Amino acid sequence: MSMRAGPAGPCTPISRSALIARLKDRETWDVVVVGGGATGLGCALDAATRGYRVLLVEAHDFGKGTSSRATKLIHGGVRYLAQGNVPLVTEALLERSRLLKNAPGLVRPLRFVVPAYGWFDKPKFGLGLKLYDLLAGRHGIAPCRVLDPVETRAALPAVVQTGLRGGIAYWDAQFDDARLCVALMRAIHAHGGVAINYLPVEGLIQDDDRVAGVRVRDLESADIHEVSARVVINATGVWADRLRAFERPGVAPLLRPSQGVHVVVDAGFLPGSDALLVPQTPDGRVLFVIPWQGKVLIGTTDTARSDLPLEPAPLAGEIEFILETAGRYLTRRPTRADVRSVFAGLRPLIDADGRARTGKLSREHHIEVSRGGMVTITGGKWTTYRRMAEDCIDAAQRAAGIGRRPCITAELPILDGPLRDGAEGPEAQQTLCEALSLSEGDVVRAVRYELARSVEDVLARRHRALFLDARAAQAVAPTVARILARELGYDATWCEAQCRSFSALAAGYL
Ligand SMILES: Cc1cc2nc3c(=O)[nH]c(=O)nc-3n(C[C@H](O)[C@H](O)[C@H](O)COP(=O)(O)OP(=O)(O)OC[C@H]3O[C@@H](n4cnc5c(N)ncnc54)[C@H](O)[C@@H]3O)c2cc1C
């Protein structure tokens, strides 16, 4: 876990009980944001930096929904270019360059290589990627380049060599999605806002027909709090239709979610630092094989899903599809036994006409202001979260009459993690488990500075152990539970319950 401090705010501890006490003050917040994924965190940071009094409430943990389950790319989206969505790609490429500049500790450039096997692959993909460069303009990372077979082999030594005619190299960017969530949460506090986890909205407060606040339950104490707001923002991702239905039961749904699955294997399946992109598999899909945090991510699928589980599990055949498709391009074919972790996420796709296949649905975002003045923002992608937030707070200003204040996030630095605690001795820096670079100090900092409340919060999102190696995460869970219990003042019974529930969760990633 990289730990950096910086001007996004003083590296002060964050106490959940002190934050909860703010709810009892009965103040009216300018903006209450519901949902602590990329979209909600972006909105709350945007509003806080415009000088509004902002509260964000998250039902579980920050990033627990879709925002920790992405392919980890900050990208224009080569696939959307192939669909002809030039405005979306251009906007995303601009946001990519902003994130690289504003969050250099969290987002880094990544080179992709597209292997060319067919006679026309090089001109076809080469032209498409040239256009990608043109759309990026001065925001480009580096120009794409046609590679001969020797250069392609050097870049992707693990790719099938038979029939390889060369390749095309191009640049995008990569990040740790859950860590960016945590960094945004800390930035919200640094700019005077409040963001609290384990605080689901269970109802809306309506004043005549106006949405005037939310009713939340504190999952740690079971207390209910009524929170007044001049404007409520619904940023609950694939669950947005549920909050809309709190206001208007029976309202027509906006979303048609689709599931994407990733499989994680050891780095040996794709040695080197370049990622592999297959823009069109024989059945017409896109396949990413990406080095990430010492492992390799392979994905993804695109399967419509109408139930909305918080922990979506792969559907029958999804893992096999990924392994089999990757096996067509990799010399060492991954099998079930090689899988270190499998994670699934639900894309919040907007379906305006209710007919399209999920692969064709728009990745653009959608903002709706309800009759009662609640602003729903959904759709979009991680890469464009900042722009989505800017548009949403602009809409909230218009809808709620909270004055006009300019957005300043285009230039706002976002920095990762708190300083190492000066009081930490050398033993706090020793790793807790050989397979994971996780120390006691990392766990302590996650609790004190990053609002981690459970073993899962630490091993799934403050550190990415669960996503990288679910078995190693299971093994280290009891040690993490003991450190958490000491920090949070819980007993052995709590530790045992935490270990049981984390072990059951990790089993679903295996
Ligand atoms: C498989 C996959 C791969 C992807 N890869 C990429 C990628 O590489 N790059 C990219 O740019 N984009 C990618 N995306 C898209 C991106 O991840 C999503 O667009 C983004 O994370 C959505 O964020 P969100 O905040 O809208 O939703 P979420 O992250 O789901 O956040 C919504 C939050 O609302 C909370 N919530 C729900 N109900 C309530 C309530 N009643 N009270 C309080 N809180 C509530 C939930 O707990 C949740 O945390 C990918 C998506 C998927 C599924």
The ligand as a Gaussian input file, in Angstrom:
#p B3LYP/6-31G(d) Opt

LIG

0 1
 C      -16.582000      -4.880000     -14.626000
 C      -16.473000      -3.385000     -14.717000
 C      -15.301000      -2.810000     -15.186000
 C      -15.196000      -1.423000     -15.273000
 N      -14.009000      -0.883000     -15.663000
 C      -13.872000       0.447000     -15.742000
 C      -12.615000       1.007000     -16.078000
 O      -11.604000       0.310000     -16.239000
 N      -12.539000       2.355000     -16.194000
 C      -13.626000       3.158000     -16.006000
 O      -13.493000       4.366000     -16.193000
 N      -14.822000       2.659000     -15.618000
 C      -14.959000       1.327000     -15.462000
 N      -16.141000       0.787000     -15.051000
 C      -17.249000       1.691000     -14.705000
 C      -17.107000       2.255000     -13.288000
 O      -16.560000       1.304000     -12.415000
 C      -18.472000       2.702000     -12.783000
 O      -19.059000       3.558000     -13.724000
 C      -18.381000       3.449000     -11.452000
 O      -17.608000       2.735000     -10.512000
 C      -19.777000       3.673000     -10.888000
 O      -19.651000       4.375000      -9.673000
 P      -20.915000       4.803000      -8.845000
 O      -20.442000       5.626000      -7.720000
 O      -21.937000       5.405000      -9.741000
 O      -21.536000       3.429000      -8.312000
 P      -21.049000       2.542000      -7.071000
 O      -19.587000       2.439000      -7.009000
 O      -21.801000       1.265000      -7.117000
 O      -21.497000       3.377000      -5.813000
 C      -22.823000       3.470000      -5.377000
 C      -22.811000       3.401000      -3.859000
 O      -24.097000       3.717000      -3.368000
 C      -24.268000       3.000000      -2.164000
 N      -25.682000       2.943000      -1.837000
 C      -26.675000       2.269000      -2.490000
 N      -27.851000       2.465000      -1.879000
 C      -27.624000       3.284000      -0.831000
 C      -28.443000       3.844000       0.187000
 N      -29.747000       3.581000       0.257000
 N      -27.861000       4.628000       1.136000
 C      -26.538000       4.919000       1.081000
 N      -25.723000       4.411000       0.144000
 C      -26.250000       3.603000      -0.803000
 C      -23.659000       1.639000      -2.488000
 O      -23.324000       0.913000      -1.311000
 C      -22.461000       2.011000      -3.334000
 O      -21.266000       2.082000      -2.580000
 C      -16.282000      -0.596000     -14.911000
 C      -17.455000      -1.178000     -14.426000
 C      -17.541000      -2.553000     -14.313000
 C      -18.784000      -3.172000     -13.760000

